[in-house]
Amino acid sequence: MPELPEVETVRKTLKKLVLHKTIESISVFWPKIIKNPVEVEQFTDALKGETILDVGRRGKFLILYTNQFAMVSHLRMEGKYGLHSKEEPFDKHTHVIFHFTDGTELRYRDVRKFGTMHLYKKGEEFLKPPLIELGPEPFSKEFTEEYLAEKLKKTNRKIKPALLDQKLFVGLGNIYVDEALFRSGIHPERIASTLNKNEISILHREIVATLSEAVKKGGSTIRSYVNSQGEIGMFQLELYAYGRKGEECKRCGTPLEKTTVGGRGTHYCPSCQKL
C-alpha cells in the first residue's frame, strides 16, 4: 500500500498532469469505489463542467480540488492514476475515467478494487469521514515529541501497531514503520508505553527523517507501486530493514529477521533492536 512518501509523489505528478483541466464527463465501471455520495450519478453529475484547481494530500489520501468540490481518494493496495489520450485502449482493471474537454483522460486503475472516492463540497472534506478521523501530519507543528510521548504512554499496544494507527498520526505504513524502528533501535514488539523520554525523542526524529528522505527519493518501489507518470521511486535502495530478511544488517552484519506483529510482516535486526 502506498504510504505518505508515495502518495505525496503521486500528488506532485498529478498536479503537473491535470491542473486546469475541465471535466466533460465521468465513466464509472466499478460503482463500489464511489463511497460518497451513495448514488454514482450524483458523483458524476456534480463533477461535470468542474475544473481541477489543485491536488492536495492528507495522510495517505489524495484530494482533488475543483471549483466547488473536494474529491478524497485513497489508493489502497493497488490503485493508480494515469493520464491518457482518449484513443488509448484501457483494460478491465480501469474502473473510473475522468474525461477532459481537451481530449485527455485521467484513469483510475485498481487491480484489487480496494480504492475509495468521497466527494464533498469544499470545506466539508475535513469535517467528515474519512479525513476527520485522522491524526496530525508528521511534518506539522502539532506532531511534537511531547504529542508522541503523550499518545504512546496511553497505550499498551506493541509499538509497531501503535505507529500504524492513523488516528495517532498519519502517513506511516508497513515499510516506514520498520525503517523508523530500525533507525531508532527499537524492537517492533516493544510495548509502546514502556518507551522512555530519550527513546521517544529518537523515534520522533527518525520518523520525520525517514519520511522526509523517502519523499525526496520519490518513495519506495515495492511490489507494483509507480507514480502517476509510470516512474519508480528510489528509496528502496536506502532501506535498512524492510524486505531484507536474511540479509546482513547494514550496521552490525547480523542477519535480519522477519516476524509477524499485529498481523503485519515485520523486519528487524535482532542485534540492533533488542527486545
N, C-alpha and C positions, 0 to 999 in steps of 0.2 A: 504494500500500500504506500503510495506517495506520502512523504512526511513534509514538514514545513519547508525544507530547502527545495524539494522537488516542486511543490505547489507554488512557491514563490518564483521559481524559474518558469513554470507554465504561465503564471500571471504576467511576467515581464514579456515573454514571447507573444502571448495572446494580445497584449496591449499593442505591440508593434503590428500585428496582423489585422486586427478587427476594429481599431479605433475609428470612429466617424462613419462606419458602415451602417446603412439603414436596412432594417429587416423588412423584406417584402412579404414573406410567408414562412411558416414553420411546418415541417413534416415530423410527426411523432409515430414511430413504428413500434415502440415498446412503452405503452402508457404508464406502466408502473414506476417508471423513472420519475414522472411528474408527481410530486407529493403535495404541492400547494400551488394553485387551487386544486380541488379534488377533480373537477371536470377539466379534461385536457383542452377542450375547446375554449375555455376561459383563458387558459395559459396562452394558447396560440393567438387568440383574438386580441388579447391585451398587448402583445408584443408586435403586432403588425403595425408598420409605419414608425416604430421606435428606432432611434439611432443609438448605437453604443458609444457612450461618452467616456467611460473609464472601466478599468478592470482592477478590482481590489482583492484582498485576501484577508481572511480571519482564521487563524489556526491553519487547519488543513482544507478549509473551504475557499473556493473562488467566488468572487462576487462580480457579476457583470452589471454595470450601471447603464441604464438608458435614460431617456428624457424623464420618464415618470416612475420607472421601476428598478428594483434590485433583484437580480436572479442569483440565488445562492446555490452553488453547485459543489457536490462532493464527488470526487473521482473514485472513491473506494479502492478496490483491488486492481482493476484493470482499465479504468476509464481514461480516455484520451480525447483531446480536441485537435482538430486539424483543419486548415483552410484549404479548400479545393475549388477548382473551376466546376461549373455545373455539368460540364461534359464528361468529367471523370466518373467512371463507374464506382459504385460503393458496394460493400459486401453485406452479408446478413447480420454482421455484428454492429453495423451503423444504426443507431436507434433514434437519434434526433438530428435533424438537419435544419439549420437556420439559413434560409435563402436570402441573400442580399440583393439589393437593387442593381448592383454593379456586375451581376453575373457570377459572383463567387459564392461559396457556401462554407459555413462553419459546421463541421460534422462532429458529432459526439459518438465515439465508438467504444463499446464496452463488452468484451467477450463474456464476462460473468454476470452482467446486468445488475450489478450491485449499486451503481451510481444513483445519485438523487439530485433533483432540482426543485427548489422552492422559489416561488415568485411573490414578492411583496411590493407594496408601494414604498417608494424611497422614504427612509426614516423609520420604517417599521421592521426592517430586517434584523436589527439588533434587539428588538423587543419581543421577538417570538422565536420558537424553536426553528432550527437547531442552534442559532448563534447565541441566544440568551443563556444557554446552558454552559457556555464556555468560560474557562478561567482566563487570566491575563496572558498577553503575548510575552514570550521570553525576552524580547528586546525592549519591552515597555518599562516605564519608570515604576509601575506597580509591582513588577517582578523583582523584588529585592531579596537579599539574604534573609532578612527578617521575615518577609512573607513566606518564603520557602520553609524556614525553620518552624514557623507557627503551624503551617499545614502538616508538615511531616510529624511533628510532635503529637498531633491529634489522631494519628492512625497507627494501628498495629499490623497493617499490611506489610508485606515484603516491599523493599524499596522499588523493585522493578515495576510491579503492577501499580504502585502508587504514582510513579512518574508517567505511566501510560494513561493515567486518568486525565482526560481533557478538561475536567471541571477544576482540577488543581491548577494547571496552566496548560497552554495549548502547544501543539507542534511536534512533540516527541512521539515517535513510534518505535517499533522494534529495533530498527537499525541504530538510531541515535541514542536510545537508552543504553544499549550495550556499549556504545562508544563512550558516552559520558561517564558511565560507571567504571569502565576500564581506566579512563584517564584520571578518575578520582580515586582509584584504588579501593573501590567499594564493591563487595560481593553482591550480586543481584538478589540473593536470598536474605540479605540482612534486613532485620525488622526496621522499618523507617524511623520509628520513634526512638530508636537507640543511637541514632547518629548524633555526635556531639557538635558543638558550635563550629569547630575548625573543619570537621568533615563536611558540614553543610556549606560552609564558605567555599571550600574547594569544589564541591559538587555544583554549586551555583555558578561559579566561574567557568567550569568545564562544560556545563550545559550551554551557556551563552557562547563560549568559544567554539564548541563543536558545531553548533548550528550556524554560527557566523561563517566559519570556514567552509562548511558544506554549501551554503548559499553562494559564496564566491566561486566555488567549483562547479556550480550548476546542479548540485545534488548528486546522488549515487545512482548508477545504472545497475540495479539489482533486478533480476528476472526480466521483466518486459518494460520497465519504465523508460520513456523518452519524453522530451519536451514537445511543445506544440509544433515545432518545425522538424521533428524527427531527429533532433540532436541528442546525444547521450551526455549525461553528467559524468564528472571525472572524480568525484570524491571517493568512489570505491577504491581508488588507488591509495588513499590515505587511511583506510580503515585499520584499526588495531585489533578489533575483536570479531565483529560480525562476519559470519560466513567463513571463518578461518579455523574451524575445528581441525585439530591435529597438526596445524602449522605451528612453527616456533613463535613464541611471543616476541614482539619487536623490542621489548625492553629487557627481558631476562632469559629468553631462549627456551622456557618451559613450553611443552606442547599445550595449545589452547584446548579447552574442553567445551562441550555443549550439553546443556541440560534443559529441562522444561520448567519454567517459572510462570505461574499464573496462566498456564495453558499456552505459553509462547516459547518457541525455541530460543534459547539464550546462550550466548557465547561469552566466555570469560577465561581469565588466566588464574589457575589455582594458586600460583605463587604470588602474583601481584595483587590479587583480590582475595585475601584470606577471609574465611567466614569466622 
